[in-house]
Amino acid sequence: MSIIEKIADIRATEPEKIAQTLANRKKGSVPKDGAMLIIACDHPARGALKAGADNTAMADREELLSRCAEALGRPGVHGFLGTADMIEDLALMGALEGKLVYGSMNRAGLDGASFGIDDRFNCYDAAGVKAAGLDGGKMLLRIHFDDPATPATLDAAAKAVNELADEKVMAMVEPFISETKDGRIVNNLEPQAVIRSIAIAEGLGRTSAYTWLKLPCVPDMEKVMAATTLPSLILGGEVSSDPEAAMNGWGKALKLPNVKGLVIGRSLLFPPDGDVAKAVDQTVEML
């Protein structure tokens, strides 16, 4: 029986088993020594299915779940970040046992949409994160100085930070300064722009006690990370044509005192050579 058939049968006949499985799973813990590695897969909920040169790499759900499960099963992987559908499927597969799990909260800024900055919270909310026994919620925060939707997005993110803090779980904020180029929203990855996004993100909410940042690996990371006292995780971004260079960049960032780990998705799930286990193991070696 295929993964899809097994999970679809449970969803059709025993939907209550999803909550039971999440409630009964063994939880993970943040490592006290060394950095953590989180596997991320929340792009499909934005309609973004591309990885590398393949525009539909993440379209086949069984293959995607299998790749996630393979990555999560490697030694040294601490957790997973995704939307409810992915988290529930992986929980039913037993792939989240002993793992930290973070729920993606806002995916309404669809890939390529004209309303991309109007990134409403259409996935997990803080109550859902708590009810599912997750370790925190993650929010994308694209700040566009020429888009009137930006203030509402900032306000929604601040409310999410407050609500997650009330539940005493992590608020993982992923900020970018964004611009429109050739009709598409793009993120400015210049160090000064990343520093500015950090300054805005770390001020959100009535407390930052539970706030972590999820940041891109850019040039001059020492200067970038000097902008915050918040614990931070480095994101993987697009699949690199030069995996070794990407790995070297992550390794340098991990040496900084407030960088506490990596949140990597497509780069490990869809490496250029197709070997998920090797890509994950090489990343774990850096930790």
C-alpha positions in Angstrom: 0.0 0.0 0.0 1.4 3.4 -1.0 2.0 6.2 1.5 -0.8 8.2 -0.2 -3.2 5.3 0.1 -2.4 4.7 3.8 -2.7 8.3 4.8 -5.8 9.0 2.7 -7.5 6.0 4.3 -6.8 7.4 7.8 -7.9 10.8 6.8 -11.2 9.4 5.4 -12.1 7.0 8.1 -10.2 8.0 11.3 -9.5 11.8 11.1 -9.3 11.9 14.9 -6.2 9.8 14.7 -4.2 12.8 13.5 -4.7 14.7 16.8 -4.0 11.5 18.8 -0.8 10.9 16.9 0.5 14.4 17.5 -0.5 14.3 21.1 1.2 11.0 21.7 4.4 11.5 19.8 7.7 11.8 21.6 8.9 15.4 21.6 12.3 16.8 20.7 14.4 19.3 22.6 16.7 22.2 21.7 20.3 21.0 22.0 22.1 22.7 24.8 25.5 22.2 23.1 26.0 22.8 19.4 23.6 23.9 16.8 20.4 22.3 15.6 19.3 21.3 12.1 15.7 21.8 11.1 14.3 20.4 7.8 11.8 22.8 6.2 9.0 22.2 3.8 6.3 24.9 3.7 6.8 26.2 0.1 4.1 24.2 -1.5 1.4 26.1 0.5 2.5 29.2 -1.3 2.1 27.5 -4.7 5.9 27.3 -4.9 6.8 23.9 -6.2 10.1 24.6 -7.8 13.5 23.2 -6.6 16.5 23.9 -8.7 15.6 23.7 -12.4 12.6 21.5 -11.8 9.4 23.7 -11.7 7.3 20.8 -10.3 9.9 19.2 -8.0 7.6 19.3 -5.0 4.3 18.4 -6.8 4.3 14.7 -6.1 3.3 14.4 -2.4 4.5 10.9 -1.9 7.9 11.7 -3.2 8.0 14.9 -1.1 7.0 13.0 2.0 9.5 10.3 1.3 12.3 12.8 0.9 11.3 14.6 4.1 11.2 11.3 6.1 14.6 10.3 4.7 16.1 13.6 5.8 14.4 13.5 9.2 15.7 9.9 9.8 19.3 10.9 9.5 21.4 11.2 12.7 21.8 14.8 13.9 18.6 16.2 12.5 16.6 17.9 15.2 13.3 18.8 13.7 10.9 19.9 11.0 9.1 23.1 9.9 6.0 22.9 7.7 2.3 23.5 7.3 -0.4 21.4 9.0 -0.8 19.0 6.1 2.9 18.2 5.9 3.2 17.9 9.7 0.2 15.7 10.0 1.2 13.4 7.2 4.8 13.0 8.6 3.4 12.4 12.1 1.2 9.6 10.7 4.3 8.1 9.1 6.2 8.2 12.4 8.8 10.6 11.0 8.4 13.2 13.7 9.1 11.1 16.7 11.7 12.7 19.0 11.8 15.9 16.8 11.2 19.6 17.3 8.3 20.7 15.2 7.4 24.2 14.0 4.2 25.2 12.3 4.2 27.6 9.4 1.7 30.4 9.9 1.3 32.6 6.9 1.4 31.4 3.3 -1.2 33.7 1.7 1.6 35.7 -0.1 1.4 33.2 -3.1 4.4 32.7 -5.3 4.3 35.2 -8.2 1.1 36.9 -7.0 0.6 40.7 -7.3 -0.7 40.6 -3.6 2.4 38.8 -2.3 3.1 41.3 0.5 -0.4 40.9 1.8 0.8 37.8 3.6 -2.2 36.8 5.8 -2.1 34.2 8.5 -4.0 31.4 6.8 -2.2 28.4 8.2 -1.4 27.7 11.9 -2.3 30.2 14.6 -0.8 30.2 18.1 -3.7 28.2 19.5 -3.3 25.6 16.8 0.5 25.4 17.4 -0.2 24.8 21.1 -3.1 22.3 20.5 -0.9 20.2 18.2 1.9 20.1 20.7 4.3 22.0 18.4 7.4 23.8 19.6 6.6 27.1 17.9 5.3 29.0 14.9 7.1 30.5 12.0 6.1 33.6 10.1 7.4 35.1 6.9 7.7 38.9 7.1 8.4 40.6 3.8 8.7 44.4 4.3 8.1 46.4 1.1 8.4 50.2 1.5 6.3 50.8 -1.6 3.5 48.4 -0.9 0.5 49.6 1.2 -0.1 46.0 2.5 3.1 46.2 4.6 1.7 47.8 7.7 -1.1 45.2 8.0 1.5 42.4 7.6 3.6 43.9 10.3 0.6 44.2 12.6 -0.4 40.6 12.0 3.2 39.4 12.7 3.3 41.4 16.0 0.0 39.8 17.1 1.4 36.4 16.3 4.5 37.1 18.3 2.3 38.1 21.2 0.1 35.1 21.0 3.0 32.6 20.7 4.7 34.3 23.7 1.4 33.9 25.6 1.7 30.1 24.9 5.4 30.2 25.8 6.5 28.7 22.5 9.0 30.0 19.9 8.0 32.8 17.5 10.3 32.2 14.5 10.3 35.4 12.4 11.8 35.4 8.9 12.2 39.0 7.8 13.2 40.4 4.4 13.3 43.8 2.9 11.5 43.2 -0.4 11.3 45.1 -3.7 9.4 44.7 -6.9 11.5 44.1 -10.0 10.1 43.3 -13.4 6.7 42.7 -11.9 7.9 40.2 -9.3 8.6 40.6 -5.6 12.2 39.8 -4.8 14.1 39.9 -1.5 17.0 42.3 -1.1 19.9 40.2 0.2 22.4 43.0 0.6 23.9 42.9 4.1 22.5 46.4 5.0 19.0 45.4 3.9 19.2 42.3 6.1 20.3 44.3 9.0 17.4 46.7 8.5 15.0 43.8 8.4 16.4 42.5 11.6 15.9 45.8 13.4 12.3 45.8 12.4 11.6 42.2 13.2 13.2 42.1 16.6 11.0 45.0 17.8 7.7 43.3 17.1 5.3 42.5 19.9 5.0 43.3 23.6 7.9 40.9 24.4 10.7 39.4 22.4 11.4 36.7 25.0 10.3 33.9 22.8 11.3 35.4 19.4 14.0 33.8 17.2 15.0 35.0 13.8 15.3 33.0 10.6 17.8 34.7 8.3 19.5 34.3 4.9 23.2 33.6 4.7 24.7 36.7 3.0 28.1 38.3 2.8 29.5 40.0 5.9 27.5 37.8 8.3 29.6 38.9 11.3 28.3 42.5 10.8 24.8 41.3 10.1 24.5 39.2 13.2 26.0 42.0 15.3 22.6 43.7 14.8 20.7 41.4 17.3 20.8 39.6 20.6 18.0 37.2 19.4 18.9 33.6 18.8 18.9 33.0 15.1 18.7 30.2 12.5 20.2 30.4 9.0 17.9 29.5 6.2 18.9 27.5 3.1 17.1 29.3 0.3 17.1 28.2 -3.3 19.0 25.1 -4.3 22.5 26.3 -5.0 24.4 25.4 -8.2 27.5 25.3 -6.0 26.5 23.2 -2.9 30.1 23.4 -1.5 30.0 27.2 -1.5 26.6 27.2 0.2 27.9 24.7 2.8 31.0 26.9 3.5 28.7 29.9 4.0 26.5 28.1 6.5 29.6 26.8 8.3 31.0 30.3 8.7 27.7 31.6 10.0 27.5 28.8 12.6 30.6 30.1 14.2 28.8 33.3 15.3 27.6 33.2 18.9 23.9 34.0 18.3 23.5 31.6 15.3 21.9 28.5 16.9 21.4 26.4 13.8 20.1 25.9 10.3 16.6 25.6 8.8 17.2 24.0 5.4 14.6 22.8 2.9 15.1 22.5 -0.9 18.9 22.4 -0.7 18.8 19.2 1.3 15.5 17.7 0.0 16.5 18.2 -3.7 20.3 18.4 -3.9 21.8 18.6 -7.4 23.0 14.9 -7.2 19.7 13.7 -5.8 21.3 12.1 -2.7 19.2 13.4 0.2 21.1 11.3 2.8 24.5 12.5 1.7 23.4 16.1 1.6 22.0 15.9 5.1 25.0 14.0 6.6 27.4 16.6 5.2 25.4 19.4 6.8 25.3 17.6 10.1 29.1 17.3 10.1 29.3 21.1 10.2 27.2 21.1 13.4 
